[in-house]
């Protein structure tokens, strides 16, 4: 009984960890894409103003 309860806790912890990591990855990807697009849009505008 106790052993199966411990195993259930371990499984739920692993699932929670996976979900947390997936969420973290999504957030990091969103932030990265946001920074990248902002940098590209402002950088190309600035670059065009500087070079042309």
N, C-alpha and C positions, 0 to 999 in steps of 0.2 A: 504494500500500500504506500508506504513512505517513499520507497524507491521510485515507483511510478510517478508519484507527485513531483519528486525532484526532477525526473526526466521531463515531465510536462513543463516545469519551470524553465529548464534548460532550452527546450524547443521554443517556447514563447520568447525567451530572451534572444535566441538566435534570429527568430522571425522579426522581432522588434529592431534588432541591430541591422538586419538586411534592409528593412523598410527605412530606417533612419539613414543608412548609407545611400540608398536610392534617392531619398529626399534631398540629402546633402548634395549629391551629384547633380540632381536637377537644378537646385538653387545655384550651384557653382557654374553650371552650364549657362543658365539664364544670365547670371551676372557677367560671365565671360563674353557671351554673345553681345550683351548690351554694351559693355566697354569696347568691344571690338568694333561694333557698328558705329558707335559714337566717335571712336578714334578715327575710323576710316572716313566718316562723313566730314568731321572737322579737319582732319589731316589733309584730305584731298582738296578741300576748299582752300585751306591755308597754303597748301602746296601749289595749287593753281594760281592763287593770288601772288605767290612769291615768284613762280617761274614764268608766268604768262602775263 
